[in-house]
Amino acid sequence: MQGEKDASQPRKTVCLVDDEVDIATVINRSLTQDGYIVHEFNDPNEAWEYFKTNGTNCTVVISDIRMYGMNGFDFCRRIKQLRPETPVILMTAFETNLSEFSKVMPHTTPDGLMTKPISLIKLKEFIKEITSKAK
Protein backbone atom coordinates (compact mmCIF):
# COMPACT_ATOMS: atom_id res chain seq x y z
CA MET A 1 0.00 0.00 0.00
CA GLN A 2 1.32 3.47 -0.87
CA GLY A 3 2.67 5.37 2.12
CA GLU A 4 3.62 2.24 4.07
CA LYS A 5 7.26 1.92 5.03
CA ASP A 6 9.30 -1.05 6.16
CA ALA A 7 9.86 -0.46 9.89
CA SER A 8 13.49 -1.52 9.50
CA GLN A 9 14.15 1.27 6.98
CA PRO A 10 15.01 4.69 8.43
CA ARG A 11 12.62 7.40 7.30
CA LYS A 12 14.08 9.97 4.95
CA THR A 13 13.96 13.59 6.07
CA VAL A 14 13.32 16.40 3.61
CA CYS A 15 14.01 20.09 4.14
CA LEU A 16 11.51 21.80 1.84
CA VAL A 17 11.75 25.53 1.06
CA ASP A 18 9.30 27.42 -1.11
CA ASP A 19 7.87 30.86 -0.41
CA GLU A 20 4.68 29.84 -2.22
CA VAL A 21 2.70 28.31 0.64
CA ASP A 22 0.31 26.36 -1.60
CA ILE A 23 3.14 24.65 -3.50
CA ALA A 24 5.04 23.81 -0.32
CA THR A 25 1.90 22.42 1.31
CA VAL A 26 1.07 20.14 -1.64
CA ILE A 27 4.62 18.78 -1.82
CA ASN A 28 4.76 18.34 1.96
CA ARG A 29 1.48 16.40 2.08
CA SER A 30 2.47 14.15 -0.80
CA LEU A 31 5.90 13.33 0.63
CA THR A 32 4.48 12.83 4.13
CA GLN A 33 1.92 10.36 2.76
CA ASP A 34 4.83 8.38 1.32
CA GLY A 35 6.54 8.18 4.70
CA TYR A 36 8.98 11.08 4.48
CA ILE A 37 9.55 13.41 7.41
CA VAL A 38 9.18 16.89 5.94
CA HIS A 39 10.35 20.15 7.49
CA GLU A 40 8.56 22.82 5.46
CA PHE A 41 9.70 26.43 5.32
CA ASN A 42 8.27 29.41 3.45
CA ASP A 43 11.16 31.66 4.48
CA PRO A 44 14.59 30.61 3.20
CA ASN A 45 16.34 32.35 6.11
CA GLU A 46 14.37 30.25 8.60
CA ALA A 47 15.23 27.14 6.59
CA TRP A 48 18.91 28.08 6.69
CA GLU A 49 18.81 28.56 10.48
CA TYR A 50 17.15 25.15 10.80
CA PHE A 51 19.67 23.50 8.50
CA LYS A 52 22.68 24.95 10.33
CA THR A 53 21.53 23.15 13.48
CA ASN A 54 19.83 20.08 12.00
CA GLY A 55 21.56 19.51 8.66
CA THR A 56 22.92 16.13 9.66
CA ASN A 57 19.32 14.90 9.88
CA CYS A 58 18.37 16.04 6.35
CA THR A 59 18.43 13.36 3.68
CA VAL A 60 17.68 15.87 0.90
CA VAL A 61 16.94 19.57 0.50
CA ILE A 62 14.33 20.79 -1.98
CA SER A 63 14.25 24.52 -2.65
CA ASP A 64 12.61 26.96 -4.99
CA ILE A 65 14.98 29.32 -6.78
CA ARG A 66 13.03 32.59 -6.75
CA MET A 67 12.24 33.51 -3.16
CA TYR A 68 12.29 36.66 -1.05
CA GLY A 69 15.09 37.12 1.44
CA MET A 70 17.48 34.59 -0.09
CA ASN A 71 17.28 32.98 -3.50
CA GLY A 72 17.70 29.27 -4.11
CA PHE A 73 21.18 29.74 -5.59
CA ASP A 74 22.46 31.27 -2.37
CA PHE A 75 20.61 28.72 -0.27
CA CYS A 76 22.13 25.85 -2.26
CA ARG A 77 25.60 27.40 -2.03
CA ARG A 78 25.30 27.66 1.77
CA ILE A 79 24.03 24.10 2.10
CA LYS A 80 26.88 22.75 -0.03
CA GLN A 81 29.49 24.76 1.88
CA LEU A 82 28.27 23.45 5.22
CA ARG A 83 27.37 19.88 4.21
CA PRO A 84 28.54 19.13 0.64
CA GLU A 85 27.23 15.57 0.80
CA THR A 86 23.60 16.71 1.24
CA PRO A 87 21.71 16.41 -2.05
CA VAL A 88 19.96 19.62 -3.14
CA ILE A 89 17.14 19.75 -5.67
CA LEU A 90 16.20 23.18 -6.97
CA MET A 91 12.78 24.01 -8.43
CA THR A 92 12.03 26.76 -10.90
CA ALA A 93 9.12 27.93 -13.00
CA PHE A 94 11.57 29.02 -15.70
CA GLU A 95 13.15 26.98 -18.45
CA THR A 96 16.74 26.18 -17.50
CA ASN A 97 19.17 23.30 -17.11
CA LEU A 98 21.99 22.36 -14.76
CA SER A 99 24.72 23.51 -17.15
CA GLU A 100 23.39 27.07 -16.91
CA PHE A 101 24.08 27.00 -13.17
CA SER A 102 27.83 27.10 -13.77
CA LYS A 103 27.45 30.76 -14.76
CA VAL A 104 25.52 31.70 -11.63
CA MET A 105 27.15 29.23 -9.25
CA PRO A 106 30.63 28.46 -10.62
CA HIS A 107 31.75 26.51 -7.53
CA THR A 108 28.45 24.93 -6.52
CA THR A 109 26.07 22.79 -8.52
CA PRO A 110 22.75 21.45 -7.25
CA ASP A 111 22.20 17.73 -7.53
CA GLY A 112 19.02 18.18 -9.47
CA LEU A 113 16.63 20.62 -11.08
CA MET A 114 12.90 20.35 -11.56
CA THR A 115 10.72 22.68 -13.58
CA LYS A 116 7.40 23.81 -12.11
CA PRO A 117 4.73 22.72 -12.24
CA ILE A 118 6.43 19.62 -10.91
CA SER A 119 5.13 16.11 -11.11
CA LEU A 120 4.93 14.70 -7.58
CA ILE A 121 5.56 11.22 -8.95
CA LYS A 122 8.70 12.37 -10.75
CA LEU A 123 9.83 14.30 -7.66
CA LYS A 124 9.54 11.17 -5.50
CA GLU A 125 11.38 9.09 -8.09
CA PHE A 126 14.09 11.74 -8.27
CA ILE A 127 14.45 11.84 -4.48
CA LYS A 128 14.86 8.06 -4.41
CA GLU A 129 17.43 8.20 -7.21
CA ILE A 130 19.41 11.06 -5.75
CA THR A 131 19.47 9.70 -2.19
CA SER A 132 20.50 6.23 -3.34
CA LYS A 133 23.54 7.80 -5.02
CA ALA A 134 24.41 9.69 -1.83
CA LYS A 135 24.77 6.51 0.24
C-alpha positions as CSV (number, residue, x, y, z in Angstrom):
1,M,0.0,0.0,0.0
2,Q,1.3,3.5,-0.9
3,G,2.7,5.4,2.1
4,E,3.6,2.2,4.1
5,K,7.3,1.9,5.0
6,D,9.3,-1.0,6.2
7,A,9.9,-0.5,9.9
8,S,13.5,-1.5,9.5
9,Q,14.2,1.3,7.0
10,P,15.0,4.7,8.4
11,R,12.6,7.4,7.3
12,K,14.1,10.0,4.9
13,T,14.0,13.6,6.1
14,V,13.3,16.4,3.6
15,C,14.0,20.1,4.1
16,L,11.5,21.8,1.8
17,V,11.7,25.5,1.1
18,D,9.3,27.4,-1.1
19,D,7.9,30.9,-0.4
20,E,4.7,29.8,-2.2
21,V,2.7,28.3,0.6
22,D,0.3,26.4,-1.6
23,I,3.1,24.6,-3.5
24,A,5.0,23.8,-0.3
25,T,1.9,22.4,1.3
26,V,1.1,20.1,-1.6
27,I,4.6,18.8,-1.8
28,N,4.8,18.3,2.0
29,R,1.5,16.4,2.1
30,S,2.5,14.1,-0.8
31,L,5.9,13.3,0.6
32,T,4.5,12.8,4.1
33,Q,1.9,10.4,2.8
34,D,4.8,8.4,1.3
35,G,6.5,8.2,4.7
36,Y,9.0,11.1,4.5
37,I,9.5,13.4,7.4
38,V,9.2,16.9,5.9
39,H,10.4,20.2,7.5
40,E,8.6,22.8,5.5
41,F,9.7,26.4,5.3
42,N,8.3,29.4,3.5
43,D,11.2,31.7,4.5
44,P,14.6,30.6,3.2
45,N,16.3,32.4,6.1
46,E,14.4,30.3,8.6
47,A,15.2,27.1,6.6
48,W,18.9,28.1,6.7
49,E,18.8,28.6,10.5
50,Y,17.1,25.1,10.8
51,F,19.7,23.5,8.5
52,K,22.7,24.9,10.3
53,T,21.5,23.2,13.5
54,N,19.8,20.1,12.0
55,G,21.6,19.5,8.7
56,T,22.9,16.1,9.7
57,N,19.3,14.9,9.9
58,C,18.4,16.0,6.4
59,T,18.4,13.4,3.7
60,V,17.7,15.9,0.9
61,V,16.9,19.6,0.5
62,I,14.3,20.8,-2.0
63,S,14.2,24.5,-2.6
64,D,12.6,27.0,-5.0
65,I,15.0,29.3,-6.8
66,R,13.0,32.6,-6.8
67,M,12.2,33.5,-3.2
68,Y,12.3,36.7,-1.1
69,G,15.1,37.1,1.4
70,M,17.5,34.6,-0.1
71,N,17.3,33.0,-3.5
72,G,17.7,29.3,-4.1
73,F,21.2,29.7,-5.6
74,D,22.5,31.3,-2.4
75,F,20.6,28.7,-0.3
76,C,22.1,25.9,-2.3
77,R,25.6,27.4,-2.0
78,R,25.3,27.7,1.8
79,I,24.0,24.1,2.1
80,K,26.9,22.7,0.0
81,Q,29.5,24.8,1.9
82,L,28.3,23.5,5.2
83,R,27.4,19.9,4.2
84,P,28.5,19.1,0.6
85,E,27.2,15.6,0.8
86,T,23.6,16.7,1.2
87,P,21.7,16.4,-2.0
88,V,20.0,19.6,-3.1
89,I,17.1,19.7,-5.7
90,L,16.2,23.2,-7.0
91,M,12.8,24.0,-8.4
92,T,12.0,26.8,-10.9
93,A,9.1,27.9,-13.0
94,F,11.6,29.0,-15.7
95,E,13.1,27.0,-18.4
96,T,16.7,26.2,-17.5
97,N,19.2,23.3,-17.1
98,L,22.0,22.4,-14.8
99,S,24.7,23.5,-17.1
100,E,23.4,27.1,-16.9
101,F,24.1,27.0,-13.2
102,S,27.8,27.1,-13.8
103,K,27.4,30.8,-14.8
104,V,25.5,31.7,-11.6
105,M,27.2,29.2,-9.3
106,P,30.6,28.5,-10.6
107,H,31.8,26.5,-7.5
108,T,28.4,24.9,-6.5
109,T,26.1,22.8,-8.5
110,P,22.8,21.5,-7.2
111,D,22.2,17.7,-7.5
112,G,19.0,18.2,-9.5
113,L,16.6,20.6,-11.1
114,M,12.9,20.3,-11.6
115,T,10.7,22.7,-13.6
116,K,7.4,23.8,-12.1
117,P,4.7,22.7,-12.2
118,I,6.4,19.6,-10.9
119,S,5.1,16.1,-11.1
120,L,4.9,14.7,-7.6
121,I,5.6,11.2,-9.0
122,K,8.7,12.4,-10.8
123,L,9.8,14.3,-7.7
124,K,9.5,11.2,-5.5
125,E,11.4,9.1,-8.1
126,F,14.1,11.7,-8.3
127,I,14.5,11.8,-4.5
128,K,14.9,8.1,-4.4
129,E,17.4,8.2,-7.2
130,I,19.4,11.1,-5.7
131,T,19.5,9.7,-2.2
132,S,20.5,6.2,-3.3
133,K,23.5,7.8,-5.0
134,A,24.4,9.7,-1.8
135,K,24.8,6.5,0.2
